[in-house]
Amino acid sequence: MTVKFIGYIGFNNESEIHGLRQVRPLDRDYVERAAVAQEEGGFDRVLIPFGSNSPESQIVAAHAAALTTKLGFLIAHRPGFTQPTVAARQLATLDQLSGGRVAVHIITGGADSEMEKDGDRTNKAERYRRTDEYLTILRREWTSETPFDHDGDFYRIRGGYAAIKPQNLPVFFGGSSPEAIDVAGRHADVYALWGETQAQVREAVAGIRASAARYNRAPGFSLSLRPIVADTEEAAWKRADEIVEIVRAIRADAGLETKDHAPPHAGAQRLLKAAEAGYRADTRLWTGLAAVGGAQGNSTGLVGTPEQVADAFLDYYRLGIDHFLIRGFEPLEDSIVYGRELLPLVRARVAQEDAARERDRSAA
């Protein structure tokens, strides 16, 4: 099993420590520099996020793809706002133009208020049923050699057919609710988890594998983390504590909660559960930002020297994680550090681990 690293291009060189924004402006210079830096740093892909008030992810990916030759793109995509037949052709076209460097990360939906900004008034259960149907149609557009019909609860298609097919366009999918786990089992090529404790990750991997086995599928697994590395362990934890206090102050000034959060989503609830025992778990896992910010998205990290953090990545690799989605709090600067100091260490440890497994199999 190989390991792949996914970086991040978040439209501008800012994060939670730079303040709260309702709108993420597009910084073209940052996008271009971030794409080149992460290609040179050895990242396999970069995630381009999606939001109801954000720049359009596919267009940003297309621009970055034109500036690079090897870097792949994981395009966040929300079903329901584009017809699945159209989305299939859009993604396949970009995949062909980029030389097979595209993957899609299906974001079923956030809070109802977020969805309503784009005119979507569905509830959570409806959204997962729609995503299931949407992905079924997407696959048929990508694979069918003849026109097809489809009659479902959300879409009715007659003679659907795409002349353009992707070279290799994997589907990433996340979600921790029972509805999400079933859809992931049916459709995910890679199931995406937030950075949780090793016990939680072990449980989640087993659950998704069981769901996928019902459909004769075996997905990969991605883990999202915010590494904080420094020359010494003490300096790294000091930086982590500083980030917590910066975010706490920003949220307090804005009148937002910094404790006693009650998020509606199962994934956020799992992250907060990991933070219950304090800001540190499993030696390296840092949950301070999740605890202060209400576990909004990718908000846990691994803290230590590059060697210590690389060892922690290896622990997750042993649990079945073969993709790591990582981003920092100084996005461009941290991605350069990761490429220089962290990725080579993890890849070397994974190669050693795989070689040892192969020797054991040969000796058995």
VMD Tcl script that draws the C-alpha trace (Angstrom):
set ca {
  {0.00 0.00 0.00}
  {1.38 3.39 -0.96}
  {0.73 6.68 0.81}
  {-0.48 9.85 -0.89}
  {-0.43 13.42 0.39}
  {-3.14 15.95 -0.39}
  {-2.43 19.61 0.16}
  {-4.80 22.55 0.09}
  {-5.48 25.68 -1.92}
  {-8.01 27.72 0.05}
  {-8.26 30.76 -2.27}
  {-6.06 33.01 -0.10}
  {-3.13 32.73 2.29}
  {-5.23 32.92 5.44}
  {-6.65 30.59 8.09}
  {-8.55 30.72 11.38}
  {-5.71 32.62 13.04}
  {-6.13 35.56 10.67}
  {-9.70 36.38 11.66}
  {-13.25 35.44 10.75}
  {-14.50 36.03 7.23}
  {-17.98 35.54 5.84}
  {-16.53 35.58 2.32}
  {-13.23 34.05 1.20}
  {-11.75 36.38 -1.42}
  {-9.76 35.02 -4.32}
  {-6.05 35.86 -4.29}
  {-4.78 34.87 -7.72}
  {-1.11 35.27 -6.77}
  {-1.56 32.96 -3.77}
  {-3.38 30.31 -5.83}
  {-0.59 30.26 -8.39}
  {2.22 30.21 -5.83}
  {0.48 27.55 -3.73}
  {-0.02 25.26 -6.72}
  {3.61 25.50 -7.81}
  {4.96 25.17 -4.25}
  {2.93 22.05 -3.51}
  {3.87 20.44 -6.80}
  {7.54 21.12 -6.07}
  {7.04 19.89 -2.49}
  {5.91 16.47 -3.66}
  {2.19 16.63 -2.87}
  {0.10 14.21 -4.94}
  {-3.01 16.39 -5.00}
  {-4.43 19.58 -3.54}
  {-7.97 20.05 -2.30}
  {-9.91 22.96 -3.77}
  {-12.75 23.64 -1.28}
  {-16.37 24.57 -1.91}
  {-18.69 26.94 -0.08}
  {-21.88 28.85 -0.74}
  {-19.99 32.15 -0.88}
  {-16.60 30.94 -2.14}
  {-14.92 31.13 -5.53}
  {-15.89 28.29 -7.86}
  {-13.70 25.25 -7.20}
  {-13.58 23.77 -10.71}
  {-12.50 27.05 -12.28}
  {-9.75 27.53 -9.68}
  {-8.58 23.95 -10.29}
  {-8.51 24.51 -14.04}
  {-6.33 27.60 -13.62}
  {-3.93 25.82 -11.26}
  {-3.77 22.77 -13.53}
  {-2.60 24.99 -16.40}
  {0.36 26.12 -14.26}
  {1.48 22.62 -13.23}
  {2.31 19.31 -14.87}
  {2.18 16.64 -12.14}
  {0.04 17.97 -9.32}
  {-3.41 16.41 -8.98}
  {-6.57 18.22 -7.92}
  {-9.26 17.10 -5.50}
  {-12.25 19.27 -6.41}
  {-14.87 19.70 -3.71}
  {-18.29 19.40 -5.32}
  {-21.77 19.71 -3.84}
  {-24.47 17.57 -5.50}
  {-27.79 19.15 -6.29}
  {-26.76 22.49 -7.78}
  {-25.63 21.15 -11.16}
  {-27.37 18.39 -13.09}
  {-25.31 15.20 -12.61}
  {-24.97 14.67 -16.36}
  {-23.54 18.16 -16.77}
  {-21.22 17.78 -13.77}
  {-19.96 14.46 -15.15}
  {-19.00 16.09 -18.44}
  {-17.44 19.11 -16.72}
  {-15.25 16.94 -14.49}
  {-14.34 14.54 -17.30}
  {-13.37 17.47 -19.54}
  {-11.09 18.91 -16.88}
  {-9.64 15.47 -16.24}
  {-8.81 15.06 -19.92}
  {-7.34 18.56 -20.28}
  {-5.17 18.08 -17.17}
  {-3.88 14.69 -18.26}
  {-5.82 12.62 -15.75}
  {-5.08 14.71 -12.67}
  {-8.60 15.21 -11.30}
  {-10.50 13.63 -8.41}
  {-13.81 14.82 -6.95}
  {-14.65 15.20 -3.27}
  {-18.42 14.93 -2.81}
  {-19.74 17.30 -0.15}
  {-23.33 16.29 0.50}
  {-24.10 19.44 2.44}
  {-23.56 21.43 5.57}
  {-26.06 23.15 7.83}
  {-29.50 23.88 6.39}
  {-28.72 27.61 6.52}
  {-25.61 27.07 4.39}
  {-27.59 25.13 1.79}
  {-30.34 27.74 1.66}
  {-27.84 30.36 0.50}
  {-27.87 28.53 -2.83}
  {-31.62 27.96 -2.78}
  {-31.55 24.37 -1.49}
  {-34.27 23.64 1.09}
  {-33.74 19.89 1.44}
  {-33.14 18.23 4.79}
  {-30.19 16.02 5.67}
  {-31.88 12.70 4.87}
  {-33.08 14.01 1.50}
  {-29.61 15.28 0.66}
  {-28.01 11.87 1.19}
  {-30.68 10.16 -0.93}
  {-30.06 12.75 -3.63}
  {-26.29 12.23 -3.42}
  {-26.75 8.48 -3.83}
  {-28.79 9.00 -6.99}
  {-26.48 11.76 -8.23}
  {-23.40 9.55 -7.96}
  {-25.17 6.67 -9.68}
  {-25.86 8.92 -12.67}
  {-22.35 10.39 -12.56}
  {-20.83 6.90 -12.85}
  {-23.13 5.97 -15.72}
  {-22.14 9.09 -17.65}
  {-18.50 8.20 -17.16}
  {-18.80 4.53 -18.09}
  {-21.80 3.91 -20.35}
  {-20.97 3.26 -23.98}
  {-24.59 3.68 -25.03}
  {-27.33 6.19 -24.11}
  {-29.23 5.38 -20.92}
  {-32.47 6.34 -19.19}
  {-32.88 7.02 -15.50}
  {-36.01 7.43 -13.39}
  {-35.39 8.39 -9.77}
  {-36.75 10.47 -6.95}
  {-34.67 13.51 -7.93}
  {-33.69 13.06 -11.59}
  {-35.39 11.84 -14.75}
  {-33.07 11.38 -17.72}
  {-33.73 10.17 -21.25}
  {-30.86 9.19 -23.51}
  {-28.12 10.32 -21.17}
  {-24.67 9.89 -22.65}
  {-21.28 11.59 -22.42}
  {-18.94 11.43 -25.38}
  {-16.06 12.42 -23.09}
  {-14.90 9.96 -20.45}
  {-12.37 10.55 -17.65}
  {-8.99 8.83 -17.67}
  {-9.13 8.07 -13.95}
  {-11.41 10.15 -11.75}
  {-11.73 8.78 -8.19}
  {-14.60 9.79 -5.95}
  {-13.78 10.92 -2.40}
  {-16.63 11.00 0.09}
  {-17.05 11.88 3.77}
  {-19.71 11.78 6.45}
  {-20.24 9.95 9.73}
  {-24.02 9.56 9.94}
  {-25.63 6.19 9.14}
  {-26.94 7.63 5.85}
  {-23.45 8.81 4.90}
  {-21.83 5.47 5.71}
  {-24.27 3.64 3.44}
  {-23.69 6.04 0.54}
  {-19.93 5.80 1.10}
  {-20.10 2.02 0.92}
  {-21.89 2.24 -2.43}
  {-19.80 4.92 -4.10}
  {-16.57 6.04 -2.38}
  {-13.23 5.20 -3.95}
  {-11.65 6.99 -0.98}
  {-13.50 7.63 2.28}
  {-12.43 10.84 4.01}
  {-12.23 11.12 7.80}
  {-11.40 14.03 10.07}
  {-8.30 13.62 12.24}
  {-9.56 11.55 15.16}
  {-8.00 9.33 17.79}
  {-6.53 6.05 16.65}
  {-9.39 4.18 18.34}
  {-11.97 6.30 16.51}
  {-10.17 5.86 13.18}
  {-9.94 2.10 13.67}
  {-13.69 1.99 14.34}
  {-14.53 4.19 11.34}
  {-12.34 2.19 8.94}
  {-13.97 -1.05 10.06}
  {-17.46 0.43 9.63}
  {-16.81 1.72 6.12}
  {-15.15 -1.53 5.06}
  {-18.19 -3.46 6.26}
  {-20.52 -1.09 4.39}
  {-18.47 -1.30 1.20}
  {-18.17 -5.09 1.39}
  {-21.93 -5.34 0.83}
  {-21.32 -3.88 -2.61}
  {-18.09 -5.82 -3.29}
  {-16.03 -2.65 -2.95}
  {-12.81 -1.86 -1.06}
  {-12.20 1.90 -0.72}
  {-9.07 3.68 0.38}
  {-9.06 6.04 3.35}
  {-8.04 9.68 3.76}
  {-7.35 11.42 7.08}
  {-7.42 15.23 7.40}
  {-4.95 16.83 9.82}
  {-3.28 20.16 10.61}
  {0.37 19.34 11.41}
  {2.27 21.71 13.68}
  {5.99 20.99 13.47}
  {9.01 22.68 15.02}
  {12.64 21.92 15.78}
  {11.70 20.77 19.29}
  {8.60 19.15 20.74}
  {8.31 21.95 23.29}
  {8.30 24.63 20.58}
  {5.67 22.74 18.59}
  {3.28 22.44 21.53}
  {3.88 26.08 22.41}
  {2.79 27.02 18.88}
  {-0.31 24.82 19.22}
  {-1.24 26.57 22.47}
  {-0.72 29.97 20.82}
  {-3.08 29.01 18.00}
  {-5.78 28.03 20.49}
  {-5.50 31.37 22.29}
  {-5.51 33.36 19.04}
  {-8.67 31.63 17.83}
  {-10.29 31.90 21.26}
  {-9.72 35.67 21.26}
  {-11.00 36.08 17.70}
  {-14.17 34.16 18.45}
  {-14.75 35.95 21.76}
  {-14.40 39.36 20.08}
  {-16.97 38.26 17.51}
  {-19.39 37.07 20.20}
  {-19.03 33.40 19.22}
  {-18.93 30.43 21.56}
  {-15.57 29.02 22.64}
  {-16.93 26.08 24.67}
  {-20.05 23.98 25.23}
  {-20.57 23.52 21.50}
  {-23.46 21.39 20.24}
  {-22.90 20.86 16.49}
  {-25.65 19.03 14.57}
  {-23.31 16.91 12.46}
  {-22.03 13.48 13.46}
  {-18.47 14.19 12.26}
  {-18.16 17.31 14.41}
  {-19.61 15.45 17.37}
  {-16.93 12.78 16.97}
  {-14.17 15.42 16.95}
  {-15.52 17.03 20.11}
  {-15.65 13.63 21.76}
  {-11.94 13.25 21.00}
  {-11.34 16.58 22.75}
  {-13.22 15.68 25.94}
  {-10.14 14.45 27.78}
  {-8.10 17.58 27.02}
  {-6.28 19.05 24.07}
  {-3.90 16.13 23.61}
  {-4.65 12.51 22.70}
  {-2.59 9.55 21.51}
  {0.59 11.52 22.36}
  {0.58 13.61 19.14}
  {-3.09 14.32 18.35}
  {-4.04 17.93 19.11}
  {-7.73 18.78 19.55}
  {-7.43 22.33 20.89}
  {-8.81 24.09 17.82}
  {-11.70 21.64 17.56}
  {-12.62 22.26 21.21}
  {-12.51 26.07 20.93}
  {-14.04 26.39 17.47}
  {-16.75 23.76 17.70}
  {-15.05 21.18 15.46}
  {-15.87 23.07 12.29}
  {-14.20 21.05 9.59}
  {-10.53 20.11 9.51}
  {-9.57 21.22 13.02}
  {-7.31 18.63 14.63}
  {-3.57 18.19 14.15}
  {-0.41 16.31 14.95}
  {2.18 18.18 17.01}
  {5.91 17.62 17.46}
  {9.17 17.54 15.58}
  {8.99 16.36 11.96}
  {10.29 12.96 13.07}
  {7.69 12.64 15.82}
  {4.85 13.69 13.54}
  {6.05 11.30 10.83}
  {5.88 8.46 13.37}
  {2.30 9.46 14.19}
  {1.38 9.38 10.50}
  {2.82 5.87 10.34}
  {0.55 4.79 13.22}
  {-2.47 5.87 11.17}
  {-1.07 4.21 8.06}
  {-1.00 0.94 9.99}
  {-4.74 1.38 10.60}
  {-5.44 1.53 6.86}
  {-5.06 5.23 6.06}
  {-3.43 5.62 2.64}
  {-4.15 9.33 2.00}
  {-3.32 12.25 4.28}
  {-4.92 15.63 3.65}
  {-2.80 18.23 5.43}
  {-2.81 22.00 5.69}
  {-1.31 24.57 8.00}
  {-2.26 27.82 9.67}
  {0.11 29.84 7.49}
  {-1.07 28.00 4.37}
  {1.65 28.72 1.81}
  {4.57 28.80 4.24}
  {3.49 25.64 6.06}
  {2.99 23.71 2.81}
  {6.60 24.46 1.88}
  {7.78 23.21 5.28}
  {5.71 20.04 4.92}
  {7.16 19.30 1.49}
  {10.71 19.86 2.68}
  {10.66 18.30 6.14}
  {7.64 16.05 6.62}
  {6.61 14.28 3.42}
  {10.02 12.66 2.76}
  {10.14 11.29 6.32}
  {6.67 9.78 6.14}
  {7.29 8.22 2.75}
  {10.57 6.72 3.98}
  {8.85 5.23 7.04}
  {6.01 3.83 4.92}
  {8.52 2.24 2.52}
  {10.28 0.60 5.45}
  {6.96 -0.61 6.84}
  {5.90 -2.07 3.51}
  {9.26 -3.77 3.05}
  {8.98 -5.35 6.49}
  {5.46 -6.60 5.71}
  {6.67 -8.11 2.45}
  {9.53 -9.89 4.23}
  {7.09 -11.29 6.77}
  {4.78 -12.56 4.02}
  {7.70 -14.15 2.19}
  {8.89 -15.86 5.35}
  {5.42 -17.18 6.25}
}
mol new
graphics top color blue
foreach p $ca { graphics top sphere $p radius 0.5 }
foreach p [lrange $ca 0 end-1] q [lrange $ca 1 end] { graphics top cylinder $p $q radius 0.2 }
display resetview
